[in-house]
Amino acid sequence: MEVKQVLHMNGGFGDTSYASNSLLQRKVISMTKPIIEEAITELYISMNAPNNLCMAELGCSSGPNTMVVATEIVKIVRKLCLEIGRQPPEFQIHLNDLTGNDFNSIFRDNLPMFQLELRDEKSRGQFSPCFVSAVPGSFYGRLFAANTVHFIHSSYSLQWISKIPKEVELLNKDNIYMSSASPTQVIDTYYNQFRIDFYTFLRCRSEEIVSGGRMVLTILGRRGHEDACREGCCYIWELLALVLKQMVAEGLIEKEKLRSFNIPNYTPSPREVKEEVEKEGSFGINHLETSEISLVDWSKGFRSADEPDWHNVSRGMRAVSEPLLSEHFGGFVMDQIFEKYSEILRECSNKGPETKFVNVTVSVTRNGK
Ligand SMILES: C[S@@+](CC[C@H](N)C(=O)[O-])C[C@H]1O[C@@H](n2cnc3c(N)ncnc32)[C@H](O)[C@@H]1O
């Protein structure tokens, strides 16, 4: 399967869209804001308040999360300029995702909101132009001209690997991801693909980012190697595999179809991220941190008073995985898959330890060239 031709989040603003079901990812971005603020402040000061600032959001998707970090960065830099008595820079903002991404919604719906949110600052004399452009293509290749980008942000995107290695297809049987029932060779092969992809990503960015430029990356990951299959990301795919197996038993999905389906994700540990950054050698690490989000909190829409609503999680997973699933199994089974999925999530919610998602955030600086 050519991941880059099939993968995208559900577009538009409907019930099953990513725009309406990306609260988990929004929460993750808000948890990493202090790291982003520190990186952009240090960058701007260390570069002696440049007249233009070029940033890129990689794996931007569509919906309310797309422009969150860009908005924040423009505000932080303009505030900084006010404090140090400088004219704010002109901003170039690149939005990147794969070609199937709903870029039209961004420009039609998100961009006017972005402009509105920053309009107030115009009246305070803090106005400077922001030029926003779309850059479709895989971030596992070059996206920008050499030495042109100051700051790169990416959240919940780099766990998507570029392809499913052949060995995974051959050996992972009825599992659809790294599961506790997967042979170790499957887990090693997934890891190897992540290493190749992440190294390539760093190599490409090292050419594009100016010396002293910054990058903040948050990846859906896990705590350590020994936990490979026990954390939230593996568990929720395992529950989806249970649904698909049920549907095979009911004759709604062909067994062979299930056997040839695997999710192109690898959730790295902080150590694995660090090793690749050090091996590639162009970036120095400023921060490497993990944070956690609980599956139950997600189901409650992050309102602690509410009861768990497993439809929230099911819709969130649908928004992310429907294009891959419907390409493989056919669109006609999607409603059934995700109805059964909410049921299974509810049934399993009281079993075992509390499920958590682990976020690995790394903040790096481009070494001198
Ligand atoms: C879960 S979404 C995250 C979107 C957004 N950053 C957020 O936090 O809400 C992951 C995004 O990464 C994109 N993506 C995955 N692999 C990619 C690649 N190789 N190149 C560019 N974008 C990619 C997907 O298409 C998807 O839109």
The ligand as an SDF file (V2000), in Angstrom:
LIG
                    3D

 27 29  0  0  0  0  0  0  0  0999 V2000
   -3.4330   12.9800   13.5740 C   0  0  0  0  0  0  0  0  0  0  0  0
   -3.1910   14.1490   12.3130 S   0  0  0  0  0  0  0  0  0  0  0  0
   -2.5260   15.4890   13.2500 C   0  0  0  0  0  0  0  0  0  0  0  0
   -2.9550   16.8010   12.6890 C   0  0  0  0  0  0  0  0  0  0  0  0
   -2.5760   18.0270   13.4970 C   0  0  0  0  0  0  0  0  0  0  0  0
   -1.1350   18.1970   13.5290 N   0  0  0  0  0  0  0  0  0  0  0  0
   -3.1290   17.9600   14.8890 C   0  0  0  0  0  0  0  0  0  0  0  0
   -2.3420   17.8920   15.8360 O   0  0  0  0  0  0  0  0  0  0  0  0
   -4.3430   17.9750   15.0420 O   0  0  0  0  0  0  0  0  0  0  0  0
   -1.7340   13.5480   11.4650 C   0  0  0  0  0  0  0  0  0  0  0  0
   -1.5110   14.2540   10.1450 C   0  0  0  0  0  0  0  0  0  0  0  0
   -0.2140   13.9050    9.6340 O   0  0  0  0  0  0  0  0  0  0  0  0
   -0.3370   13.7670    8.2430 C   0  0  0  0  0  0  0  0  0  0  0  0
    0.7790   12.9610    7.7270 N   0  0  0  0  0  0  0  0  0  0  0  0
    1.0480   11.6700    7.9690 C   0  0  0  0  0  0  0  0  0  0  0  0
    2.1330   11.2750    7.2800 N   0  0  0  0  0  0  0  0  0  0  0  0
    2.5640   12.3590    6.5920 C   0  0  0  0  0  0  0  0  0  0  0  0
    3.6580   12.5920    5.6960 C   0  0  0  0  0  0  0  0  0  0  0  0
    4.5000   11.6280    5.3690 N   0  0  0  0  0  0  0  0  0  0  0  0
    3.8070   13.8290    5.1950 N   0  0  0  0  0  0  0  0  0  0  0  0
    2.9560   14.8350    5.5150 C   0  0  0  0  0  0  0  0  0  0  0  0
    1.9020   14.6690    6.3590 N   0  0  0  0  0  0  0  0  0  0  0  0
    1.7150   13.4460    6.8870 C   0  0  0  0  0  0  0  0  0  0  0  0
   -1.6980   13.0830    8.0700 C   0  0  0  0  0  0  0  0  0  0  0  0
   -2.1800   13.1820    6.7560 O   0  0  0  0  0  0  0  0  0  0  0  0
   -2.5240   13.8330    9.0890 C   0  0  0  0  0  0  0  0  0  0  0  0
   -3.1760   14.9410    8.5550 O   0  0  0  0  0  0  0  0  0  0  0  0
  1  2  1  0
  2  3  1  0
  2 10  1  0
  3  4  1  0
  4  5  1  0
  5  6  1  0
  5  7  1  0
  7  8  2  0
  7  9  1  0
 10 11  1  0
 11 12  1  0
 11 26  1  0
 12 13  1  0
 13 14  1  0
 13 24  1  0
 14 15  1  0
 14 23  1  0
 15 16  2  0
 16 17  1  0
 17 18  1  0
 17 23  2  0
 18 19  1  0
 18 20  2  0
 20 21  1  0
 21 22  2  0
 22 23  1  0
 24 25  1  0
 24 26  1  0
 26 27  1  0
M  CHG  2   2   1   9  -1
M  END
$$$$
